[in-house]
């Protein structure tokens, strides 16, 4: 079955960096786009970044452009989110997502907390 497992979250000071990973299994990884979403306390889940199967296209939420970079390694069935210059408003649980037709798959999430 499809599995998405995030890792790499933690506590970081404002201006710091973190690199999230999402290890995938159970589907033809290189054929599908994957995305990162996040959900802050009391807020709805929101899109952060996406990458196509062959990495030819990426897309970002406006507020993370220039600070976050999404990438993937199809040999390792893993996507990454490099997050630089983190700010308190980036505090959230970060989720990995993929889907096709009427099927949606989410990871369990990894907590990112930005605080001094």
C-alpha positions as CSV (number, residue, x, y, z in Angstrom):
1,X,0.0,0.0,0.0
2,X,1.0,3.6,-0.4
3,X,3.1,4.9,2.5
4,X,4.5,8.4,3.0
5,X,6.8,8.9,6.0
6,X,8.1,12.4,6.9
7,X,11.1,13.2,9.1
8,X,13.4,16.0,9.8
9,X,11.2,18.4,11.9
10,X,12.3,20.0,15.1
11,X,12.8,23.2,17.0
12,X,14.8,25.9,15.4
13,X,15.4,29.6,16.1
14,X,14.2,32.3,13.7
15,X,16.5,32.6,10.8
16,X,17.5,28.9,11.1
17,X,17.2,26.1,8.6
18,X,15.7,22.6,8.5
19,X,15.5,19.9,5.9
20,X,12.4,17.7,5.8
21,X,12.3,14.3,4.1
22,X,9.4,12.2,2.9
23,X,10.2,8.6,2.1
24,X,7.6,7.0,-0.2
25,X,6.7,3.4,-1.1
26,X,3.9,1.4,-2.6
27,X,3.5,3.2,-6.0
28,X,5.5,4.2,-9.1
29,X,7.3,7.1,-7.4
30,X,8.9,8.7,-10.4
31,X,5.6,8.9,-12.3
32,X,3.9,11.2,-9.8
33,X,4.0,14.7,-8.5
34,X,4.4,15.1,-4.7
35,X,3.7,18.0,-2.5
36,X,4.3,19.5,0.9
37,X,1.5,21.0,3.0
38,X,1.4,22.4,6.5
39,X,-1.1,23.0,9.2
40,X,-0.6,25.5,12.0
41,X,-2.6,25.2,15.2
42,X,-6.2,26.4,14.7
43,X,-5.7,26.9,11.0
44,X,-6.6,24.9,7.9
45,X,-4.0,22.8,6.1
46,X,-2.3,24.8,3.3
47,X,-0.2,24.1,0.3
48,X,3.5,24.8,0.6
49,X,5.3,23.4,-2.4
50,X,5.0,20.8,-5.2
51,X,7.3,19.0,-7.6
52,X,6.6,17.0,-10.8
53,X,7.7,13.4,-11.2
54,X,10.8,14.2,-13.2
55,X,11.5,17.5,-11.3
56,X,11.0,19.7,-14.4
57,X,8.5,21.9,-12.6
58,X,8.1,23.2,-9.1
59,X,5.5,25.4,-7.4
60,X,5.6,27.3,-4.2
61,X,3.3,29.2,-1.8
62,X,4.2,32.9,-2.2
63,X,5.3,33.4,1.3
64,X,8.0,30.7,1.1
65,X,9.4,31.5,-2.3
66,X,13.1,32.2,-2.1
67,X,13.3,30.5,1.3
68,X,12.1,27.0,0.7
69,X,13.3,24.5,-2.0
70,X,11.5,21.3,-2.9
71,X,13.5,18.5,-4.5
72,X,13.4,14.8,-5.0
73,X,15.6,11.8,-5.5
74,X,13.8,9.2,-7.6
75,X,16.5,6.6,-6.9
76,X,15.7,6.9,-3.2
77,X,11.9,7.4,-3.5
78,X,12.3,10.5,-1.4
79,X,11.3,14.1,-1.6
80,X,12.8,16.9,0.4
81,X,12.0,20.4,1.6
82,X,14.9,22.6,2.4
83,X,13.7,25.4,4.6
84,X,15.9,28.4,5.1
85,X,15.4,31.7,7.0
86,X,12.6,30.1,9.0
87,X,10.2,32.4,10.8
88,X,7.7,31.9,13.7
89,X,4.8,31.9,11.2
90,X,6.4,28.8,9.6
91,X,5.6,26.8,12.7
92,X,3.3,24.0,11.8
93,X,3.0,20.3,11.2
94,X,4.3,19.6,7.7
95,X,2.7,16.8,5.6
96,X,3.8,15.0,2.5
97,X,1.0,14.4,-0.1
98,X,0.4,12.5,-3.3
99,X,-2.7,11.5,-5.2
100,X,-4.3,10.5,-8.4
101,X,-7.9,10.4,-9.7
102,X,-9.9,10.1,-6.5
103,X,-7.2,8.8,-4.2
104,X,-5.4,11.0,-1.7
105,X,-2.4,9.9,0.4
106,X,-0.9,11.8,3.3
107,X,2.0,11.1,5.6
108,X,1.6,11.4,9.4
109,X,3.3,14.8,9.5
110,X,6.4,16.2,11.2
111,X,6.4,19.1,13.6
112,X,8.4,22.2,12.8
113,X,8.6,24.8,15.6
114,X,10.3,28.2,15.0
115,X,10.9,30.0,18.3
116,X,13.6,31.8,20.2
